[in-house]
Amino acid sequence: MSFNQSFYFWVFIVAVFIMLTLAFFPLERAWRCLQYPYGLDYAEGYLAVEAWQLAQGVSMYPNHDNYPYLVGNYPPIYPFVNALMFSVFKPSLFWGRLICAITALGIIILMFCAVYKKHSLLLPSLLAPLLLINTYEFYEWIGYARVDLPSIFFSLAGLFVLLDKKGETNKRRMTFAAVLFLFSIYTKQIQIFAPIAACLYLIIQNRKIGLKFSGALWGGVLLVFALLAVITRGEYFKHTVIYNANRFDWWQVYVWFRHVLRFYFFYMATLFILAASITYESIKNKKKGGAPDLFNLYALIGALSFLTIGKIGAAGNYILETHAAFGIFFGSALSKAIEGFRTGIKQRLSIALILIAALFINLHSLWLFRIQRILFSRPNPGKTAYAKSEMLMKIVSEHPNPILCEQPIFLLLAKKNVIFQPFIMSELAREGKWDQSQFVNDLENQKFSLIITGQNMLQEGFLWQYTDEMRAAIRANYMEYVESGDSLQQASWNAFMRSGIDGIPYYIYIPKKETR
């Protein structure tokens, strides 16, 4: 069987065209979110609060003997960069989202360069980041001011600079990589998979150098940790370790595994076939003294990191790095197959792998095109979101401190105090790590002039954001906010504010003793 040397490009043309076209949607979402001043996610506002605390010279890891009951879930790098902007400009989600958008573009570039640097093949280098861009998770999280994309950027940058084009390293490269890995870990503490891959790779290549690098890297991690713990009088340890050690639920792993198969079945099948081929070749090469590829190790560890999705409170952000690792692995594996075809080494096997990969990735892209409304279904801010948020901003501005609001950006913009973080504090109360009695007592005494949530607090049923005791106190002592004396107008207003269309629903409550 004879093939033109460029046949591999044409067999992927459908996938390239479709995924390049669909890539517009995540980029458009990032642009639209940058222009929206209010919250789109329940956690991004609290990162803005932490940045504001740092800008004011206040610790983002408070003691919980009294208010504020807030948790600094993450290390300080991302809030610190935000704080630099807040020291010049007013509090805003813009800067955090801009950081995430820039690092998302950086991840795309790094994925392309990681494959191209080693293989100098355009097609696999292009497909690698396209497979990440066209995921449900990337589309959702590119719009949020969260730590995930910046931390992944630092991880990939560390892997990228560790080796030169020939796969060799030196002291300068290892030092630079170690610094980038430190940045990744102190942006998000669970961002350890790329550093682990780097350490394993270097140990396999040269045991002495690898152990020295590992000791320096993890020693540096522990040193920074100890310094932060001392500076915060132990609160850094409590907030980032004890308070983050949430329960693990295998049901969540099962749900997300089904999610992956639903969206990426053909892609996962391709990865399995390529991995099986590479594993077979690696076993053969081991006898000849061959060493594993750095990004193959990263993909393997990235696959294992999928299990972190079982942590209570985890969401699609926990598999973003898995997508990035898999994309680079696919690009690298396809490149090796193309090189085998070009050089004539095991040409039949190489052609078979290229054709199978092309078939499955084309099917994958066609499937994504078919389900694009679901793939890109996370709401973007539109007219409804703007109108609701402006109304809510007016209500918040008119009420005195303290106010309980799940979207703290409204409180920051209205210059109100942010004193409670519902989800994490409720989870800590359930786990016995925090005594909720003072907060529940304050609810019973109607301390808060407003309570703004994303759920109906007057209905029965379990909610992650609040304990049963908190909800009981709210139901007994608070009532729905009344905007209009006309019942029909009030019902219409409630329906509008509680709509989840292109934004977050808002349920507003006031103390029962209050009248309008």
N, C-alpha and C positions, 0 to 999 in steps of 0.2 A: 504494500500500500504506500503510495507516495503522497506527500503533503507539501504544499508551498510553505516556505519558512515563516510566513506571516499568518498561517491559517488559524493559529490560536487566537489572534485578535478577532477575527470575524466570527468565530463560534461563540464569543462572549458579547457580541455587539448589542443584542437585545437587552442583556442585563446592564451594560454600560449606559445605554440610552435611557432606559427606564429609571435607573437609580440616580443618574445625573439630573434628570427631570424632577424626581421626587425630592432631591436634596434641597430644592428651593424652599420647601415648606418649613423645615427646621430653622433655616436662616431667616425666613420671614417672621417666624414666631419670636426669635431672639430680638429682632428689630422692633416688633410691636410691644414686647414686654419692656424693652428699654424705655419706651415712651410712657409707660403706665406707672403712675406714682404710688399705687396702692398694692396690697399684698395679693399674691396669687397662690401662695403655699403657706401652710400653717407654721412653718419653721423659719422662713427667711426673715420675717420681721424680728424674731428674737436675736438673730445674728446682727441685725442693725442695732438693736438695743445694746448688745455687747460692745459693738464698735463705739456707740455713743458713750457708754460707761468709761471705756478706755480714753476717749477724747476728753472726758471730764475728770480724768485722773482717779476713777473709781474702779475697783477690781471687778472683773467679769465673773469671778468665782466667789459669790457672797456666802457668808455663814448663814445657816438657816435657823438660827435661834429666833429670828424675827424677820419681818419683811425687809427686802423683797425676796419672795420665794421664786427665784429664778435659777436655772441651771446652765452653766457654761459647758455644753456638751462636747465642745471641740477645743483643740489647742488654739493658741492665740494668733497665729500668723494671719489668717484671713480677716478676723475682726480688726487686727492691728492695721493692716493696709487700708481697710475701710475707715478706721479712726483717723488716719492721716488726712483723708478727704473731709471727714466730718469736722476736723479742726479748722478747716478753711470754709467749707460750705455747710449748709444746714443738713440735718439728718435726711437721708433719702435712700431708697432701694436702688437708685440708678447706678451708683458706683459699684455696688456688689454685683449687680447684674452685668455691668460692663466688664468687670473682672472675669466673670464666668463666660461671657461671650468671647472675649479675647483668648482665654485659655482653651475654650472649645475649638476655636480656629487653630490654636497652637497644637492641640492634640491631633487634629486632622493633618496638619503639616508634618508633624513628627511621625505619624503612622506611614504617610507617603514616603518620607525620607528614610525611615528605618528599613523599609523593603528595598527602596531604590539604591541606597548606599551599598548594600551588599550584593544586589543582583543586577542593577542597571537596566531593569525592564519596566517599561512605562505601564503596561496593562495591569500586572499584579499590584504595582505600587498605587495605582488609581483605585482599584477595587477594594484594597484594604480599608481605607477610610470611608469609602462609600457604604460598606457593610455596617459600619458603626453609625453613620449619619442616618441611614434608613432604618432606624429602630424606634420602637415606641418610647423607650427610655431616654434616648438622646433627645428626641423631639420634646419630651416633657421637661427635662432638667436643664436644657440650654436656656430656658427662660427664667430660671430661678436664681436668686442670690444665695447660693448654697456653697458649701466647701468642696463638693465632690469633684467637679471638673477641674478646679485649680490643683487639687491634690493629685489627680490622675496625670495632669500635665507635668508636674514635677517628677512623678514616677517614671513616665515615659522619657522625659528629658534625661534623667539619670541613666536609664538603660541605653539611650542613644549615644551619650557621650562616653560611656564606659569603654566601648570598643571602636577601633578605627575600621576602615573599609576591609582590611584584611582579617578582621576578627582579633586583633591584638590590642593590648592595653599597656599603660605605663603609669607611673606614680601620679603624674599630673592629671591624667584622665580619671584615675580611681579617686583622687581627692575631690575633683569637681563632681563626680557622680555621687560620692558620699554626702557632699553638701546638699545636692538636689534631693537625695533620699531623705535627709533630715528635714528639709523643707516640706516634703510630701507627708511625712509622718506627723510633723507639727502643724500641718494644715488639717489633716484628718488622721486620728491615731490608729485607725484600722488599716491604713494605707501601707501595709507591710509586704505585699506580695511581690512587687518588683524588687525591693531590696533583698528579699529571701532568694529570688531567682538569681540575682547578681552574685550573691554570696555562694550559692551552690555551684554556679557556673565557674567561678574563679577557683573554688576548692577542687573541683574536678580537673580543671586545667593545670593548676599548680597548687598543691595542698598548702605549702608554706605561705604563698602570696594570698591565697584565698582566706586562710585563717587570720592572717594579719589584717586584711581588709575588713573581715567580719568583726574582729575584735574592736577595731577602730570605729567602725560604723555603729555597732550596738553599744559600745562604750560611750560614744558621743550622745546617742539617744538617751541612755540612762543618766548621763551627766546633766543634760538639759532638763530632763524630767525632775531630777533632784533639785536643781536650781529653782525651777518653777514651783515645786512643792514647798521649798523653804521660803521663797518670796511671798507666797500666798498663805503661809502658815498651815500647810496641809490641805487647803481647800482644792488646789489643783488636782491632787490625787483623788479626793472625794468626788469631784465633779466629773472628771474624765475617765475614771476607772470604776469606782464603787457605784456611782449613779448611772453609769453607762452599762453596767453588767446586768442588762435586762434579761428576762426569761427567754428561753428558746422554745420555739414551737415548730415541730416537724410538719404540722398542717400547712404552715406558711410556705415551707419549702416545696411541698406537694403542689400547692396552688400556683406558685411561680414556675415550677417545672412544667405544669400544664400550659401556663402562659407562654413559655418559651417554645414549646412544641406547636402551639397554636399559631404563633407568628413566624417562627423560624425553622420549621420542620426540615425543609429541603436544604437549608443552609447548614443545620446541625448534621444532617446526613452526609453532606459534603465533607465537613470537618472530620467526621468519624472515619470516612474512607481515606482521607489524606493522612490522618493520624495513624491509622493502621499500617499504611504503606511506609510512613516514616519510622514507625516503631520497628517494623520488620528490617528496614535498612540499618537502623541504629544497632539492632542486635547483631547483625552481620558485621558492621563496622567496629563494634566493640572488640571483636577478636583481632581487628587490625589496628587497635589503638585509637579509634575515632572518638571524638568528643561530641556531646550534645550541643545543639544550637541554643544560644541564650534565649531567643524569643520562643523557642519550642518549650523550654523550661517555664518561661513566663506564662505561656498558654496553659500548660498543665496545672500550674499553681493557680492560675486564673479560673480554671474549671473547678478546682476544689473550693475556691473562694465563693462560689455560688451558694454554698451552704450557709454563708453569713446572712442570707436573706431570711433565715429562720428567726433571727433576733426580733423580739417584739419592738415594733416601731420602725422596722426596716421597710423599705419600699424599693422601687425600681432603681434608685440611685446605687443600691448595693450590687447591682450586676452591670453597671456601666463599665467598670474596669474589665470585667469578663468579656464584654463585647469588644473592647479595645484590644485585649490580648488575642482574642480569636481572629479579629480582622487582620492583625499583623501576621499571625500564624498562617492564615489562609494565603495571604500575599506571598509569604516566604515559601510555602509548600508548592504553590502554583508556579512560582519562579523556578524552583528546582526541577519541576516536571518539564517546563519549557526548556531549561538548560539541557536536560537529558535528551529531549527531542532534537535540539539544535546540534548537539555534539555527537549524536548517534549512539550514546551510551544508554543501553536499555531502552531503545527507542520505542519499541512496542508498548512497554509498560508506561512510558511517559505519555504516549499518544492516548492510551486508554485512560490514564488519570486526567489528562486535559479534557477529553471528551466527556467523561463522567462529571467532572467539576463544572464544565460548561452547561451540560444538561440541567444539573441540579440548581446552579446559580441562576440560570435563565428562568427556571420554574419558580425559584425563590422571588425573583424580581417581578414576575408576572403575578404571583400571589400577593406581593406587597401592593402592586398597582390595583389589584382587585379589592383589597381591604383597606385602601388608603384612608377612607373616612374613619375607620377604627384606629388605624396606625397613627394618624395625626388628629386624634379626637380630643386631646386635652384642650380645654377651653382657652381661647385667647381673649384678652380684654377687648370688648366692643362697646357700643353705645350703652347697653344695659349695665355693664360693669361700671362704666364711668358715672352714670346717673346714680346708681345705688351707692357707690362709694362717696360721691359728693354729698348725698343726703345723709349718709352715716357720719361723714366728717362734720357736718353742721350740728348733728345731734350730740356728738362727742364734745364738740367745742362749747356747747351750751350747758353741759353738766359739770359739776365740780369733782375734784378728786375725792376718794379713789374710784376708779372705774376698772372693771374687769372686762378685758377684751381679748379674744383669741388672736386678733390681728393687731399686734402692738404698734404697727406703723402709724395707725390712726392716733394713738396716744402720743407718739413721738412728735408727729406733725402738729398736734394740738397742744403741745407742751404740757402734757399730763404725765403723771408718774406711772411707770410700768412696774407692777409689784407682784404679779403672779403669772406662772407659766403652766397652763392646765394639764396638758398630756403628761409631761414628765413628772410633775409633782404628784399627780394622781397615781401614776405607776409606782413611784417611790413609796407612796402611802400604802398601796396594795402589798408591796414587798416588805413593809415594815421598816423602811429606811428613813422615813420622815413622819413625824407626828402631825396629823392634819387637824387636830382638835382646835387650835387657835383659829385657823382659817374657817372651819365649819362654824365655830362660834360667831365669827364676824359675819358670815352669811346669815345666820339666824338673827343677828342684831341689825341686819340690813345696812351694813357698813358701806356697801358699794352703791353709788348713785345710779349706775348703769351696769348691766351684764350683757355682753354681746358675744354670741356663740355662733357656731355653724350648724348646730343641731337643735331640734325641738326639745327643750329641757322639761317641758310639762308632760311629755309622754313617758310611759313606762318603757323599760328596756335598758340593756347594757350599753354604755358608751365608754370608749377608751379615755376620752378627755376628762372625765369626772368620775369620782368614786360614788358609790351608792349614797353615802352620807352627804356628800356635797350636793348631789341632785335632790335629795330629800329636803335639804335646807333651802335650796333655791325654790322648789315647788311650793314649800310652805310659806315662804316669805317674799316671793317676787311674783309679779304679774306681767303680762305682755305690755309692751310699750304702746301707748295710745297716741296716734298721730292725728286722728280725726274723730270728732264726735259722731259722725254719720257711720253707722255699722257697715253699710255697703262700701263706702269709700275706704274704711279701715280694712275691710277684708281684701279689697283690691290692692291697697298699699302693702299689706302683709304678704300677699302672693308675689308681688313685685320684688320685695326685699329678700324673700326666701327662695327666689328662683335661682337655680344653679346654672342658668344659661350664661355662657361666656364669663363666668366669674364664680365667686364663692357666695353661698347663701348666708344671710344674716338674720338671726333671731335676736330680738332686743327685749330686755326685761328691765323693769324698774321696781323699787320697793313698793309693797302693797299699801303702805301708809301714804305714798306720794299721790297727789292728784294733779291734774292739769287744768 
